[in-house]
Amino acid sequence: MTPTPPPPVEAVLFDLDGTLVQTRIASWTVFSTINDRFGLGVDGPEQYFDLFRGNVYDSIAKLCRDEAHAAEVKNAFLTLLREEYDPPLVPGVADVVRRLAGHCTLAVMSSNAMQVMRRVLTGNDLAYCFAHVFGGDVAPDKRTAMRTFLADAANSYGRRCSADYDEGGRLQTPDLTSTVLVTDTAGDVRDAVEVGIRAVGVAWGMHSPDELLAAGAEFVALWPQEITAHLLGDAAALPPGGACAVPAGGTAPACATPPRTGSAREPSDDAGAPVRDASAGGGDCGCGCGGDPLRAPLSSAARVRRDRRRTAAAGLTPAAGVAGTAPGSGSVPLAEAPPGPPGPAAGQELLDAVRRVVRG
């Protein structure tokens, strides 16, 4: 009898250290300083990695004299992580994140500090691919973070690698069977199993594939690309769309959405960056369609907001195109509104001027 395939994935929760970033050297380098300072008795990296078979802070606490000593060690560890920890991204994982962001609500859950997570995600241009981030200084453990995520009704709104949440896209409904934790440690896998969600392991982190499977992982990826293949199936072959398609310093594919015409100024997205039409070439419209007009309705919220701003600005445009003042504000100038499409008279005047220039 053929086993029933799991339901489509709606949410993917990533561990940070050892899953998204390379941590074996970077993390041990920081912890070894704490180990020496407080005399914790951890002899080397492998013994340190064993601490992650459960919650790392619970494991560290067992090495301490009492609760006060454990709290002091945790605080010192987090402080040093904030100051010195800046590991490189796992090769290939950025593309995995961008592909998944177009399909799922993404979150990061880590025992690391929020400041570290911000540094890593912004430094690799991935911050806006994630809708939620839970650090060790805001959630006591990953079980709590998972339950907090699942209990939040707003987890239906993902981020598509841009600052705004996807209000206009397909409403997602993450639940126990459609939420997956991706991690490199057996302790995280056991936490996911306890909460009731699915778990996928990665082979490049702290614990071996056998350990991850024994803890309850449904699958262990040997390469980052296997994560998308396992979670998305055939959809993993589709290119990332919209803002998710723009790599660091790269260029989005031209958008197939019909270009706006008659505008003398490029519209901008919520971050103020220019949003080009397909007619301009080499750019994405910012609507999230990724060059496919059939996907445009999935990410229409940003376009709606831009249209509302243009409409509001048009109502404030002073006569004769001269910047005016805000009503009842004395001499506070109003920002010049974006010019709208030229009227028939203006269009004819421009055409006549061009003809005069051509005739010399």
N, C-alpha and C positions, 0 to 999 in steps of 0.2 A: 504493500500500500504506500503510495507517494505521500510524504509528509506535507502538511499544509504549510505554505510559505508564510513567513511573518508578515504582519500588516505593513503598509508603507511607513517609512520613517518620517516623523513630523518634527522631531527635535533631536539634536545631537549635542551632548555635553562633553566637552573636552577637558581632560586633565592637562595641565601646563607642562610641568617638569618631566622630561623623559618621553613625553608624547608629542607636544608641539615644539619643544626646545630640547637641545642636547644638554643633559644635566649631570652625567656621571662624574665628570671632572669638575665642572663649575660649582655644583652643589657641595661636593665633598671638600673642595678648597675652602668654602665658607665655613662649613660645619667643623672642619678640623681645627679651626681657630677657636671655636666655641668649646669643642671637646677638650682642647689643651687648657683653655682658660678656667673651665669649671671641673676638670678632672673627671670626665664622664666615663673614661675607660674604654672607648671605642678604638680598637686597634688599627683599623684600616677601612678602605672604601667598601669592601664586601660586607663587613659587619654593619657599616652605616646603612647600606642598601637593605639589609635585613630589617631595619627599623620600619620600613615602609610596607611590611607584610600586614600591618594594621595601621591605625591612625598614627602618623609619625610623632605627633606631640604626646600622645598617650605612651608610645614606646620610649620616647626620651624621658618622660616623667618617671618611668620605672628605673631609670639610671640615677635619679636624683635622691637626695636625702629625705625630702619632704615636699609638701605642696608649695611652700614658699620658695624653696630652691628650684623646683620645676618651673614656676612662674617666672623667676628671674632668668633661667636659661632660655625659655621660650622668647621672652622679651628681647634678650640679647641676640638670639638667633635671627629673629625677625628684623631687628635694627640693622644687623650686619648684611642681611639679604637686601634690604632697601638701599644700603650704601654701596655694595660691591657686586651684587649678583646681576650679570648681564649676559646670559648664555646665547649662543647662536641658534637660529631656527633650524629644525631638522630639514634637510634638503627635500624639496618636493612637497612639503606640507602646506605651503602657502597656496598652491594651486588647489589642493584638496579642500582647504577652507573656503576658497572663493567658489568652487563648484557646489559645495554643500550649501553655502549661504543662499544660493538662488532657489533652493528646494526646501530648506528646513529652517527652523529657529535654532540658532546656535548660542551656546553659553560656554564659559570657561569656569572650572571649579578647581581650586588649588589650595594647598596648605601654605602657599607662599603669600607674601604681602601684596596688598592691592597696588602699592606704588611700583612694585616689581612688574606686576602684570600689565599695568599701564605702560611702563617703559618698554617692555617686550612687544606688546601688541601695536603700540603707536610707532615704535621704531621699525617695525616690519610692515607697516601700512595695512594692518589687519584689524585695527580696533573697531571699526564700524561694521565689520562682518559679524560681530557678536552682539546679541541683544542684551545679555546679562553676564556679569562677571562676579564670582564669589571668591574672595580671598580668605586666607587663614585668620586675618585680623577682623573679618566681618561675619564669618560663619565658623563655629567651633569645630566642625568636621563636615565631610562631604555628604554624609547621610542627611544632615540638617539642610545643607545647600540643595540637595536633590528634592527634598520634600518641600522646601520653600519655593523652588521653581515650579513644581507640579501643582502647588496650591494656588499659584498666582494666575488669576483668570486672564491677565494681560500677556501671558506667555504665548498666546496665539499670534502675536505680532512679532515677526522677525525683523532683522535688518539685512538689507541687500548691499552691504559694503558701502553704505552712505549714512550720513548722520541721522536722517529721519527714520522712524519705524514705518514698516510697510503697511500703512493703513488701507491702501486700495487693492492690495493683492489678495490671493486666496487665503481665507481665514484658516489657520492651522489649529488643530486640536490635540496637542500633545497629551498622551496619557501613558499609563504604565507600559503598554505593549508597543507604542510607537515612539518611545523615548529611549535613546541609547547613550550609554557612557562609553567614551573611548579613552583608554588608559593603558599605562605600562606596568601597573603594580597589582599584585594579587589582593592587597588590602582594599584597593578601590573596587575591584571586581566584586569582592564579598559585600562591600557596602551597597553596591548597585543591586545585587541579588537580594539583600535584606530589604531594601526599599521596594523592590518588585519590578525594577526596570531592566532592560537588556544591557549587556556589556560586551564590548569588543576590545580585545587586547591588541597591543602593538609589540613587535619583537625587538625593537631597537632601544628599549628603555632599561629599567632596573631588573625586571624579572623575566624569566624564560617563558617561551610559549607553553611548555608543559605546565609550569606553575600557574599561568593565567587560565589555561583550560581547566585545570583541576579546581581552581577557585570558582569556576562557573561561567567563564567567557564563552559566548556562542561561536566566536571566531577569533583568530589571531592574525592580524595583517603582518606579512613579512616586509612589505614595502608600503609607503604612504598611499600609493595609487590603489592598493587593494581595499582601502577604507571606502572610497567612493564606489568601487565596483561591488563591494558587498552590500552597502547601504542603499545604493541607487539602482543597481542592476544595469539594464541597457541605457538608462538615462545618464549614466556616468560618462558616456561617450559624447554627450552634447557639450558644446563649449559653454563656459560661464557667460551669462548675459548681463547687459546693463552696466552699472557701476562695478559689479563683481568681476567684469572682464578686464578691468584696467589694472595692470600690474604696476609696481612701483616704477615711476618714470616712464610708463608705457602709454599707449594710445588705444582707446577703445575702438571697436569696429564701427564703421559708418552705420547710422541708424536708418532702417527702411521706412520709418514713419514719415508720411508726407511732410516736407519742410514748410515752416511758416514763411510767409512772404510779406514783403512790404515793410519789414522792420529794419530801421537804420541802426539798431543796437542789438547785440546778441543778448538773449535772455540769460539769466543766471539761475543756478540751483540754490538750494537753501544755504549752502556754504559760501555763496558768492562767486563760485567759479563759473566761467562761461560755459554755456550749454549749446553746442553747435548743432545746426541742422545738417541733414544728410547732404544738402547741396553744397555745404562748405567743405565737405570731405574730411576724412581722417578724424572724425569725432563721434561721440555718442550723444544722443539727444538728452540723456539724463532721465528718461522716463522709465528705464528698466527693461525696455524691449530687447536690448542687445542686438539690434539689427533685424529683429523678427517682428513685423507688425502684428502677428497673431498673439504675441505676448504683451503687447502694449497695455491692455486692460488690467494686467496683473500688477502693474506698478504705476497707476495713474495719479496717486495722491500728490506726488511732488508737482506734477504738471497742473493739477487743480489749484494748488496753493499759489503757484506762479501766476496763473491766470487771475486769481482773486487779487493778488498784489497789483497786477497791471491795471485791473479795473478800478481799484481804489486809488491808485496813483493818477489815473486819467481824470478822475473826478476832482482832483486837487490841482490840475494843471492850470496856471494863470493864463490870462488872455495874452495873445501875441507871443507866447512862448517865453515870457520873461519870468524869472524866479520871483515868487511873491513872498508873503509872510503868513505865518500861521494865524488863523482867526483868534482874536483876543489875546495875542501873545506879544504885541508891540512890534519889534523889529526882528523877531526870530525868523530867519529865512527858511522857506520850504525847499527841500531838495527838488531839483528839476525832475519832473516825471519822465519816464521813458517815452520817446516819441512813438506815436501810434502810426498805423498805416496812412500814407498820404491820401488825401481826398482826390476826386477827379480833377479839380482845378489845379491843385499842386502838381499832380502827375503830368498834366498837359503842359504846365509851365516848365517843368523839368525837361520834357521831351523837346519843347521849342528851343530851350537853351542849348541842348546837345546838338540839335540840328544847326544852330547858328555857329557853334564851334567847328563842326565838321565842314561847313561851307567856307570857313575861314573868314 
